[in-house]
Amino acid sequence: MKTTKFLLQSGVLALSLLATSVMAKVSPDEAAKLGASLTPIGAEKAGNADGSIPAWTGGLPTNAGAVDAKGFLADPFASEQPLFTITAANAEQYKDKLSAGQLAMFKRYPDTYKIPVYPTHRSAALPDDIYAAIKTSALNTEGLDGGNGLSGFGDSRYYAFPLPKSGVEVAWNHSTRYRGGNVKRYMTRVQPQTNGAFNMVQFTDEISYPGNLPDLDKAKAQNILFYFIQNVTAPSRLAGNVLLVHETIDQVKEPRMAWLYNAGQRRVRRAPQVAYDGPATAADGLATSDNYDMFNGSPDRYTWELVGKKEMYIPYNSYKLDSPNLKYEDILKVGHINQDLTRYELHRVWEVVAKLKDGERHIYATRHMYFDEDTWQAALIDHYDGRGQLWRVAEAHAQQYYHKQVPGYTAEALYDVIAGRYSVLGLKNEEKQSYEFGAKTTASAYTPAALRQAGVR
């Protein structure tokens, strides 16, 4: 696939192609371009040459649409129609703007998989204090141990490298992106069978940051990126099982700490398997722990090649897919989600190739990753096995939670193009409410001792 590279207006014209690149804080002159020639998050402000990607002008305002009683957002672009639709019949015409995984989906499902392409809207926007934190990150954050950890990051905690010079820096931007502060989510994970039948596993999960926990001993949390707790609420055979994670910044120096509470056994156990290619919770073997959030955890098992930037058709502004008027059966179809409910737009992405290091172990030998320049969120990831065969294709259907100025996901779909099954994480159409931003909690809720109580709420 031909890759079209762009010269960044940031002046950073020489992109390193090796994960061994020096990762250092940038100069004040470079950082000054954030919010000037670049967006405050580090994307190119200008549109592309033919205008199919517009200039960034600030993103969606907080009043871009109505918010219903459950927190679901109105679609600001509901009146728009697709510019065109990519199908198996014409995919070759657009292949330079598609991933290998998307092309594989056309071959696997030639009659049903399609990509409806809509006008591009650069809807991403963040609060002003987060923009200030991003500039602080640029001036102070450096990589440790070949990119496995960060130093100088404690004062900002968001977007470690807004002016990246290596692939691992791009990956860190995804991991350290702004998610709306402390957030509680109500959502569903589903793995349809090859005939389309499915059962749901329902969760609540919460993510909280050290700076948002007033009772936290900050001295003991210097290496903590965030705290995470996931509580299975249905079906009854799994309800009450709880996962707790202390996500560390340098996971080689201090590995991720995880605990599981098993409601049936009423026991709390350490869970070292909740990392890398350990099985994901309730995913029927179709996803790994580090498939959650498209990619998460330590980057230490891979080398990270920064290929450059290119224009691609990626899922974007997925308000239609998030509608509370939909039932899960409307969305979940044989082989893939209902593509009539999806929306794709042309955006610039950072392309990164992660390759398993010699002597390391993971079921994914290579990951081709594409990160949206306006949010640093992973948009597409193609996963290859040890034989070099394309195995799983991940698509993140994103939206701007404009009422809180938070870019996020509507749902993450992970397709096994060999087995013909898939997993969808994050659907909330039938849940009692959408995301709860600014959730009130305490540090004591993120301790192993609190797991038993969380399981019986």
Secondary structure, 3 states (H helix, E strand, C coil): CCCCCCCCCCCCCCCCCCCCCCCCCCCHHHHCCECCCECCCCCECCCCCCCCCCCCCCCCCCCCCCECCCCCECCCCCCCCCCEEECCCCHHHHHHHCCHHHHHHHHHCCCCCCEEECCCCCCCCCCHHHHHHHHHHHHHCEEEHHHCEEECCCCCCCCCCCCCCCHHHHHHHHHCCCCCCCEEEEEEEECCCCCCCCCEEEEEEEEECHHHCCCCCHHHHCCEEEEEEEEEEECCCCCCCEEEEEEECCCCCCCCEEEEEECCCCEEEECCCCCCCCECCCCCCCCEHHHCCCCCCCCCCEEEEEEEEEEEEEECCCCCCCCCCCCHHHHECCCCECHHHCCEEEEEEEEEEEEECCCCCCCCCEEEEEEECCCCCEEEEEEECCCCCEEEEEEEEEEEECCCCEEEEEEEEEEECCCCEEEEEEECCCCCCCCEECCCCCHHHHCHHHHHHHHCC
